[in-house]
Amino acid sequence: MADPADLLHRVFGFPGFRPGQEEIVRAVQQGRNTLAIMPTGGGKSLCFQLPALCRDGVTVVISPLIALMRDQVRALRAAGVDAGALTSGNTDEETEEVFQALEEGRLKLLYMAPERLASGATQHLLRRANCTLIAVDEAHCVSQWGHDFRPDYLRIGDLRRALNVPLAAFTATADEETRAEIVTRLFDGTPPETFLRGFDRPNIHLAFAVKDKPRDQILRFAAARKGQSGIVYCAARARTEVLAQALREAGHAACHYHGGMEAEARRDVEIRFQREDGLIVVATIAFGMGIDKPDIRWVAHSDLPKSIEAYYQEIGRAGRDGAAAETLTLYGPDDIRLRRTQIDEGLAPADRKAADHGRLNALLGLAEATGCRRQVLLGYFGETSDPCGNCDLCDRPADVFDATEAVRKALSAILRTGEWFGTGHLIDILTGNATQKVRDRGHDALPTFAVGQDLSKAAWGAVFRQMMGRDLVRPDAERHGALRMTDAARPILRGEASITLRRDTIANAVPRVAVKTLVSEEDAPLLSALKAKRRALAEAASVPAYVVFPDRTLIEMAERKPANLDQMAQITGVGAKKLESYGAEFLAVITGAAEHLHPVRLRLAGSGAADVFDRLARASQDLYRGVDGTEKPMSLSPAILRKIAERRPTTLPELDRVADLGPARIERFGDAFLSVLRADETL
């Protein structure tokens, strides 16, 4: 059985496993049922792709989106792996090619959408193809409580039982409740070997800001990151179009994306985003799940996401290459009202609504945090951490104050007005602003009238927003959004608990720039030249740029400046197939001249046998006409030299067995070759 660590380096070009990967790969390789929860960008795909290459038969990968499957298949093929996908987006030729590869037993990974499991022919196909493992990507889609529920994922358990093969499930977003449902539906309730590899994405800078002219806030955020690929999420389709236009007018390459667009137009945007450097996509949440682009440098939300799981997954699309990335989430009281109303007016049963309010509360707790945001975020997923030093509140600690008295005044105003009014009217009462509406209702005679004149109108707005964020008050849809008190507020009202709030944070709406340049100023021109070469090769092959090489690989090339193909083979992400396909062209950009090697020698590039091969080749050339240069010409093929360099025999008989040289060649080359091999042992 092949060694995963060797394949990791030889096929994918990675020097070693990321933390937590190897144990998962070994478990899947050995055929144990496995559930792995890993952060986005943590290398989930390799955890089923490597075992697939080590095992006999075909691994079928159930994946939720066509775009995601096609991109992964392209990347695998670029690395020299036989992979295919059966999707509704296939051409007849593509489908026939997959069937042919299955028939010939060449295919190692077969991707398909869960909807295909509804066909009875699928089980028959997979039996004939010798399916020996099922891998489930985005396994949280099986959960009816999750934010990405896909009904056809419920058929996967039936497929596992029918084929009687091990199953490996992977996801980046699964709280304890969702994990339990995955175990029930995919593994019949029998706990698989479970790996919880943490939710932390330390390379992502977290930031929230209160809305204050949100379009201008997004434009300022994008301007500080011009030329970097980014996503802006909006809650409404129309807003995506308006904001994309504003970004274009500000000089950015930007386009919009939402579910109301024609399928072809959406696909055009997906292709542009994959292939263009520095493109900004302004989108609803319809965009992103199928995007496997590793070098997205920032994600911004112009509106509050639906839940903390949705937030985590959406920001997780940034920085999948491990390099620094940024996020900014804008929110305000209108966002909170909208999200509460969507839950309350939905058709879900009461227990589901309660759970959805709880998830929203968790997100609002993150938005209104007074300490390190990463501690709050990881705490939701059951993890602890020290202050991260990579969020806006670590950059600039919150300005907090004891708000117990202010909150009690606000609650009193809500109750004394019968829980029939919204924030604006309540602030008028508290600040003593005797508007016509206040006078008509006699609210200027209330004990709470003008008791809050110590705070400005804006400061009271911040108090009410944070009260909604802490779920002390909720907008009541049946009362046109009027605020009503929740049970959580009663201890504060009764003087049994205190509360600390932040002063209004509008002044800090746009955080500092965390990502400035990917390389030093000195290396920037070379990186630009490498990106131009990548873009040309990607366009010629009609594949996303990262399928050629991701940014991280080009950055390493620009910094290390390999001088030959052996050094190029040591660059992270340069596997054997990519070295053969692209190595010389990128080397030419770096050195100004391409190095040409025999294909056999090229396959040794970067390995310990490469230098031995070169010295054997020189010895062979020196002895081409014998020691004195007068004998009959005699040569050895590169394939034979490669065998000797890799096997490294130590005696003449062993050398003859390894290379099948025969007496004449042993007599001419034997002692010289053994001398080269012995010298290598002493180096």
Buried (B, 14 or more C-beta within 10 A) or exposed (E): EBEBBEBBBBBBBBEEBBEBBBBBBBBBBBBEBBBBBBBBBBBBBBBBBBBBBBBEBBBBBBBBBBBBBBBBBBBBBBBBBBBBBBBEBBEEEBBEBBBEBBEEEEBBBBBBBBBBBEEEEBBEBBEEBEBBBBBBBBBBBBBEBBBBEBEBBBBBBEBBEEBEBBBBBBBBBBBEEBBBBBBBBBBEEEEBBBBBBBBBBBBBBBBBBBBBEBBEBBBBBBEBBEEBBBBBBBBEBEBBBBBBBBBBEBEBBBBBBBEEBEEEEBBBBBEBBBBBBBBBBBBBBBBBBBBBBBBBBBBBBBBBBBBBBBBBBBBBBBBBBBBBBBBBBBBBBBBBBBBBBBBBEEEEEEEBBEBBBEBBBBBBBBBBBBBBBBBBBBBBBEBEBEBBEBBBBBBEEBEEEEBBBBBBBBBBBBBBBEBBBBBEBBBBBBBEBEBEEBEEBEBBEBEBBBBBEEBEEEBBBBBBBBBBBBBBBBBBBEBEBBBBBBEBBEEBBEEEEEBEBBBBBBEBBBBEEBBEEBBEEEBEEBBBBBBEBBBEBBEEEEBBBBBBBBBBBBBBBBBBEBEBBBBBBBBBBBBBBBBBBBBBBBBEBBBEEBBEBBEBBBBBBBBEBBBBBBBBBEBBEEBBEBEEEEEEEBEBEBEBBBBBBBBBBEEBEEBBEBBEBEEEBBEBBBBBBBEBBEEBEEE
